[in-house]
C-alpha cells in the first residue's frame, strides 16, 4: 500500500466529516477514527475512478477501504508530529488555497453547489485544507536535507537519454472539409494557384485554425490523428497533399517547415532531472518516516 501513500494524503482528506457515536474503526495513540469517516473516504476514492464503479469487486473495495483507513491513521500521526514541531497554518494560507480550488469552477455558485453535492460546508473544507497544508509543511520539514548530486543527475541522464528526445515535428497548415465533393473542389482551386489562407478562412471547418489561414503551428506525430500524421510527415516542404480522410473529415495539408528528431543536451535538461531525482528521494524519505511513526505508535484496527 505504500505506493498509494502520497496520493491518499491528497484524496482522502478533502471530503471527510468526523462522526460521533459510530463504530470505532481504529484507535491511534488514543485518538478514535470512526467507521463513517472510512466509508465517506471510500466513497470519495471510488469516485476518482468512475469507470470502475459498476465492475468493482469486493476484493478491490476491501483494498480501497484498507487504503482509506491507513491514510486516516497517517493523518493522525502527521498531525501529532506537527503539533510537537509547532507547525501552524494561517487563515491567509487557507484562504489562498480555497481561491485555488475556486479557479477549477466557472463561478462562485458552481463552487458552492459542488460543496453541497459532497455534503460539505465551507468551514469543513477549510478544516480539511488546514490538514492538507500541515501535511505539506511536514513533508518539507522531513525532506529538507534531501539533495541531488551532480553525479546522480549525470547518471540519470545517461541511463534515460531516450526520455529526453525532442520528437520530429512539422509546421503544417490544413483545410478541413466535411464532404468529399467540396474537398475536391477546394483542392482543385489550390492546384490552380488559389491562396491557401483565403480558402482556409472561407471553407475550413476547423475553428482552431481557419482564422489563422489553416496554420497548426509545430506538431509531433503523437499530437495528430494517424491519417494526418502519416500524410504530413511524408510531404516535402511546400508540397500540397491529396485529400486525407480522418474521423474529422477531409484534410488538405501543406507542410511549411520540418524539424528532425533531436537529442536534448545534458545542460538543457539538467534542472528537470534534478527535480525528478529530488521528488523521488523526498517521496521515499517521507514514506520511510511514516513507516517509522507507525512502528512507534499504539495503533489498534477494528476493521480492515
C-alpha positions in Angstrom: 0.0 0.0 0.0 3.0 2.3 0.2 2.6 3.3 -3.5 -0.7 5.0 -2.6 0.6 7.0 0.3 1.1 10.4 -1.1 -1.9 10.1 -3.4 -4.0 9.1 -0.4 -3.0 12.1 1.6 -4.5 14.3 -1.1 -7.6 12.3 -1.9 -8.9 11.1 1.4 -8.6 14.3 3.4 -10.8 16.7 1.3 -14.3 15.3 1.8 -14.4 13.7 5.3 -16.7 14.7 8.1 -15.8 13.4 11.6 -18.5 11.2 13.0 -19.6 10.6 16.6 -21.4 7.6 18.0 -20.3 5.5 15.1 -18.4 2.2 15.2 -14.7 2.8 16.0 -12.6 1.7 13.0 -9.2 2.3 14.6 -7.5 3.9 17.6 -4.2 5.8 17.1 -2.4 6.8 20.3 -5.8 7.1 22.0 -7.5 9.0 19.2 -10.5 7.4 17.6 -11.2 7.0 13.9 -14.9 6.3 13.2 -16.3 3.9 10.6 -18.3 6.6 8.9 -15.1 8.5 8.2 -13.8 5.4 6.4 -16.9 4.9 4.4 -17.0 8.6 3.4 -13.4 8.4 2.3 -14.1 5.1 0.5 -16.9 6.8 -1.5 -14.6 9.7 -2.4 -11.8 7.4 -3.5 -14.1 5.3 -5.7 -15.5 8.4 -7.3 -11.9 9.1 -8.5 -12.4 6.0 -10.8 -16.0 6.3 -12.1 -15.2 3.7 -14.8 -14.8 1.1 -12.0 -18.0 1.7 -10.1 -20.1 -0.9 -12.0 -17.4 -3.5 -12.1 -15.8 -3.0 -8.7 -15.3 -6.3 -6.9 -15.5 -6.9 -3.1 -11.7 -7.5 -3.1 -11.0 -4.1 -4.8 -13.4 -2.4 -2.4 -11.7 -4.0 0.5 -8.3 -2.9 -0.7 -9.6 0.7 -1.1 -11.2 0.6 2.4 -7.9 -0.5 3.9 -6.1 2.3 2.0 -8.6 4.9 3.3 -8.2 3.7 6.9 -4.4 3.6 6.5 -4.4 7.2 5.3 -6.7 8.3 8.1 -4.2 6.8 10.5 -1.4 8.6 8.8 -3.3 11.9 9.1 -3.5 11.4 12.9 0.2 10.6 13.2 1.3 13.6 11.0 -1.0 15.9 12.9 0.6 14.8 16.2 4.1 15.3 14.9 3.1 18.7 13.5 1.8 19.8 16.9 5.1 18.7 18.5 7.0 20.8 16.0 4.7 23.8 16.5 3.6 23.8 12.9 0.6 26.1 12.3 -1.4 27.3 9.3 -2.6 30.9 9.0 -6.0 31.9 7.7 -4.4 33.6 4.8 -2.8 30.4 3.7 -6.1 28.6 3.9 -7.9 31.4 2.0 -5.2 31.2 -0.7 -5.8 27.5 -1.2 -9.6 28.0 -1.3 -9.1 30.5 -4.1 -7.1 28.0 -6.0 -9.9 25.5 -5.6 -12.4 28.0 -6.8 -10.5 28.5 -10.0 -11.5 25.0 -11.0 -15.1 26.1 -11.2 -16.8 28.6 -13.6 -18.2 30.7 -10.8 -18.9 31.0 -7.1 -22.3 29.3 -7.4 -20.8 26.3 -9.1 -18.2 26.0 -6.3 -20.9 26.2 -3.6 -23.0 23.6 -5.4 -20.0 21.3 -5.5 -19.6 21.6 -1.8 -23.3 20.9 -1.3 -23.2 17.8 -3.6 -20.5 16.4 -1.4 -22.4 17.2 1.9 -19.7 19.7 2.9 -19.9 23.2 4.3 -17.2 25.8 3.7 -15.9 25.5 7.2 -15.4 21.8 6.7 -13.4 22.5 3.5 -11.3 25.0 5.5 -10.6 22.3 8.1 -9.5 19.8 5.5 -7.3 22.3 3.7 -5.7 23.1 7.0 -4.9 19.4 7.5 -3.5 19.2 4.0 -1.3 22.2 4.4 0.0 20.8 7.7 0.9 17.6 5.9 2.7 19.6 3.2 4.8 21.5 5.8 5.7 18.3 7.5 6.8 16.8 4.2 9.0 19.9 3.7 10.5 19.6 7.2 11.2 15.8 6.9 12.8 16.1 3.5 14.6 19.4 3.9 18.0 17.9 3.8 17.4 16.0 0.5 19.9 16.8 -2.3 20.6 15.6 -5.8 24.3 15.3 -6.5 25.9 16.2 -9.9 26.9 12.6 -10.3 23.3 11.4 -9.7 22.0 13.9 -12.3 24.6 12.9 -14.9 24.0 9.2 -14.4 20.2 9.6 -14.7 20.7 11.5 -18.0 22.9 8.7 -19.4 20.5 6.0 -18.4 17.4 7.8 -19.7 18.6 9.6 -22.8 15.7 8.3 -24.8 13.3 10.2 -22.5 14.9 13.5 -23.4 14.5 13.3 -27.2 12.8 16.2 -29.0 10.5 14.4 -31.4 10.4 15.0 -35.2 8.0 17.9 -35.9 6.3 19.6 -38.8 4.9 23.1 -39.1 1.8 22.4 -41.1 -1.3 24.1 -42.4 -4.6 22.4 -43.4 -8.1 23.0 -44.7 -10.7 20.7 -43.2 -13.8 19.9 -45.2 -16.9 17.8 -44.2 -17.7 16.3 -47.6 -15.5 14.9 -50.3 -17.2 16.8 -53.2 -16.4 20.2 -51.6 -12.9 19.0 -50.6 -12.1 18.0 -54.3 -13.2 21.5 -55.5 -11.0 23.3 -52.9 -8.1 21.0 -53.8 -8.5 21.8 -57.5 -8.6 25.5 -56.7 -5.4 25.2 -54.7 -3.7 23.3 -57.5 -4.7 26.1 -59.9 -2.9 28.6 -57.7 -5.6 29.9 -55.3 -4.4 31.3 -52.0 -4.3 28.7 -49.2 -5.0 31.1 -46.3 -8.0 32.6 -48.1 -9.6 29.2 -48.9 -8.9 28.0 -45.3 -10.7 31.1 -43.9 -13.6 30.6 -46.3 -14.1 26.8 -46.3 -12.3 25.1 -43.4 -14.5 23.6 -40.6 -11.6 23.6 -38.1 -12.4 26.5 -35.8 -9.0 26.4 -34.2 -7.1 27.1 -37.4 -9.4 28.6 -40.1 -8.9 32.2 -38.9 -5.2 31.7 -39.0 -5.0 30.6 -42.6 -5.2 26.9 -41.6 -2.0 27.2 -39.6 -1.5 24.4 -37.0 2.0 25.6 -35.8 4.5 22.9 -34.9 3.2 19.4 -34.3 4.7 16.0 -33.5 3.3 12.7 -34.7 1.6 11.9 -31.3 -0.3 15.2 -31.5 -2.0 14.3 -34.7 -4.6 11.6 -35.8 -2.7 8.8 -37.5 -4.0 9.5 -41.1 -3.0 13.2 -40.8 0.4 12.3 -39.3 1.2 9.7 -42.0 0.5 12.2 -44.8 2.1 15.3 -43.2 5.4 13.5 -42.3 5.7 12.2 -45.8 5.2 15.5 -47.6 8.1 17.7 -48.9 8.3 21.3 -47.8 5.6 23.3 -49.7 4.1 20.1 -51.3 0.3 20.0 -51.4 -1.3 16.8 -50.2 -4.0 14.8 -51.8 -7.3 14.5 -49.8 -6.6 12.9 -46.4 -9.6 11.3 -44.8 -9.8 11.1 -41.0 -12.6 10.9 -38.4 -12.9 14.6 -38.7 -13.5 14.8 -42.4 -11.2 15.5 -45.4 -7.9 17.4 -44.9 -5.8 19.2 -47.4 -2.3 19.6 -46.0 0.8 21.6 -46.7 4.0 21.5 -44.7 5.8 24.8 -44.2 8.8 23.6 -42.2 10.3 20.5 -40.7 12.4 19.7 -37.6 14.2 16.4 -37.3 14.2 14.5 -34.0 16.8 15.9 -31.7 18.6 14.6 -28.6 18.3 17.3 -25.8 21.7 18.1 -24.3 22.5 17.5 -20.7 22.6 21.2 -20.0 19.1 21.6 -21.4 17.5 19.1 -19.1 19.8 19.2 -16.1 17.4 21.2 -13.9 14.5 18.9 -14.9 16.4 15.8 -14.0 17.4 17.3 -10.7 13.7 17.9 -9.8 12.9 14.3 -10.8 15.5 12.9 -8.5 14.6 15.2 -5.7 10.9 14.2 -5.9 11.8 10.5 -5.9 14.1 10.9 -2.9 11.6 13.1 -1.0 8.8 10.6 -1.6 10.9 7.7 -0.3 12.2 9.7 2.7 8.7 10.7 3.7 7.3 7.2 3.3 10.1 5.8 5.5 9.3 8.5 8.1 5.7 7.5 8.1 6.5 3.8 8.5 8.7 4.7 11.5 5.9 6.7 13.1 3.6 3.7 12.6 6.0 1.3 14.2 6.3 3.5 17.3 2.6 4.3 17.6 -0.1 2.5 19.5 -2.4 1.5 16.7 -5.4 -0.7 17.1 -7.6 -1.5 14.0 -11.1 -2.8 14.5 -12.0 -3.1 10.8 -9.9 -3.7 7.6 
